[in-house]
Amino acid sequence: MSATPRRDTAEHARLAEARGRLDDDIHAANPWYGWGPYLSERAWGTVREDYSADGNAWDSFPHDHARSRAYRWNEDGMAGLSDIGQELCLALALWNGTDPILKERMFGLTGPQGNHGEDVKEYWWYLDGLPSHALLQWRYHYPQAEFPYERLVTENGRRGRDEPEYELLDTGVFDDDRYWIVDVTYAKASPEEILASITVRNRAAEAATLHVLPTLWFRNTWRWSEATETPVLRLDGDAIVAEEHPRLGGFRLEAAPGPDGAAPVALFCDNETNTGRLWGTDAVTPHPKDGIGDHVISGAATVDPDGNGTKAAWWYRLDVPAGGEVELRLRLHRPATASPPSTWAGAAFDDVLAHRRAEADEFYDAIAPPEVHDRETKRVIRQAAAGLIWSKQFYPYSVARWLDGDPGQPPPPASRLTGRNAAWRHLDSFDILAMPDPWEYPWFAAWDLAFHAVAWAHLDPAFAKYQVSVLLREWFLHPNGALPSYEWNFDDVNPPVHAMAAIRVFAIDGGHDVEFLERVFQKLLVNFTWWLNRQDPDGNNVFGGGFLGLDNISPIDRSNLPEGARIEQVDGTAWMAFYSLSMLLMSLRLADERPAYEDMVVKFLEHFALITDALDDAGLFDADDGFFYDRLLTADGSETPIRVRTLVGAIPILPSVSVRLADPTRAARLQARIARLVETRASHRRPLAERARTIAGNERVMVSVTTPDQLRATLTRLFDEDAFLSPHGLRALSKEHLTPYEVPGVEGATIRYEPAESSTAMYGGNSNWRGPIWFPVNYLVIRSLQRFHYFLGDELTMEYPTGTGKQRTLGEIAQDLTDRLLDIWRAGPDGRRPVFGGVERMQHDPDWRDNLLFFEYFNGDDGAGLGAMHQTGWTAVIIDLLLDRPDAGTPAV
């Protein structure tokens, strides 16, 4: 890479415009957003850092490079904070005296290394947080023995997909309690004054030494864009000071003395690549990015003796007795005026921490309804919320710049111009996004983000609305109307749930921000049209989409079909009916303010009717089985139903709306138009009237995809404990498929029930919708049941569970399903939490058992957490189920 900064005026102008846009959207709206947990947990192994010819992001920038190589797009760190544009970063580094490298970031396996895909191999938790970031609490358990990097890679590489993952606890490094508990708490005294308390507890039975290095650095922007001067960090008394930066100059990181009264040592290096170590070329600087680590571990002369650089750390060496605890205190701030040294680390520090903790208590007490009173439920809400807050990430990605390369740098391979994301040159992100998981998924995913926004609406409605809106802005939404799916392939198709998220966020926020709803509606209209034009290949309103976010829940890879074959997808078509009714509901609300939107009500009702007719015509519902099935159409004209019972067959029960037409004049006008639409379709074998029901003098109307008979039949399957119904929610695949199902005439197209990780190699061995419990579809099923109950009341009851003879209303069933999901985290009478499965330390150890993890999915039999360990994104919709119970005035959407 080039060692000389160069001027790139176009890039400078682009970044300045993006920074101004971000300030307008977030920072200017609330200055407390100016600093937050925007630092990624992992920036290596991402698409953005991949400059290889083969597109193998994991190998292009491996973990071994992360300590030595300057990132191009964003930074990572432990317990990290940054300014809103991630130009100045603060994070924690540790050294236990035995590791070969400084612990600056979480270690995990890449997709090819893990026997079940990518997998982080550390233990940390997000314990508390306020949406303003005025309070943030993070915890990490760090072994005192040498961290077993190579053993984790080797053993997981040896294991097959039919074996469990080899975890850090399995290595024995926590045996005899030889580990550190490190708590980091940030409390803001003001938007630009952040106090940091770092407490270190020695769990071992003998004294031990820990090196603690709070680290401040500038993200390296000077290598990639115009920079008149490289910013500088310098030592100024008891502070590391940021200088020569147009926005962040003057910030000071002050460090109080350690517990022995000794001041920490300031170390400086440059956030520049160690080209000699990585590639054997001439050094950019004698003090590269890994210079502080090399100096601490081996005494290397790789720190700047003059106390200057773009990366700096305060070095504490703590001798902690057996069972002892010590605290370190720091302050990051920009003083308004030059001031003499203060006693900031004393009583004033205590007061700010106490005040912010009291604020957090008050905030969570305020958002919890009166019926949420038990400690366990409150713990789930608060730690799920903390995970959401800590998972905010700064996400910069200019696809055009990534495709073409940076001036003065080696050009990317020619294959890039026709490879991954080549059709998305317009995408130019410089935003704060709610990430699915800050380590395993440190990039947005479109349908994940919709669920994040719903949960966020209870914590910070403004941020929730920003999340719904941002992917619909012109720098994300494709000119043809497509939403970008996720970083690894923007072209993949995710379920269209953004309209659902918009109306939920709107309702949770009070139902008054019509301007937000209208802005989102107009952009969703473009996306809806893209679905009509691109995902309905025959123009018959039977929709595809392939993968659709469900990681090949089918026995057939729906995104990579045999030559000439295609699938008529139950879920693709049902999702579009769901989309139509969500847009219809938005149109109804907008018509309250602007009568012209009544045309949109009729438009989307007609789309809904066409789609449901097509679903009937395609014959995807099997009346004998009482379930919906995909159908495979092959090149020779044959048609084969794929008779596998998955949650795909439940998607048709999701599209339903129940609305109250309170204005008599509007109600009469709309009913007349709807009546004409129904009359014109009366000759069809499944008239629309069969799916539209009215009660209370036609004041309330309900429309759904499923007829009453189809609804009952599908729910009977879902509520069967030998099929879908688990003690902890609805399984993705019926347990009936313990006996594998094979698609007739299609070699290798087999699926069987697997309650935990899947053994299939599809999607890199990460195709896990084959038995576990996934929150997004469970959430949507519960909301659908609540809508039906809101309309039908006690009129409709179901046997629940199937075969028990017990009749319950759909509202009672929805509540029981919510309780089953909640019970994943709640300690039972024996004190065990299902989420922790058979991990005994997490079940019993008081320093582990109350630190909750919000996994990507959960074992279909016992509820144990699986997949990404911090997928608080869509799993956090448990917050919405607990905090927003529908009443007669606001039906769930």
Summary of the structure (lengths in Angstrom):
residues: 893
radius of gyration: 27.8
end to end distance: 51.8
largest distance: 88.0
contacts: 3086
relative contact order: 0.09
helix: 35%
strand: 20%
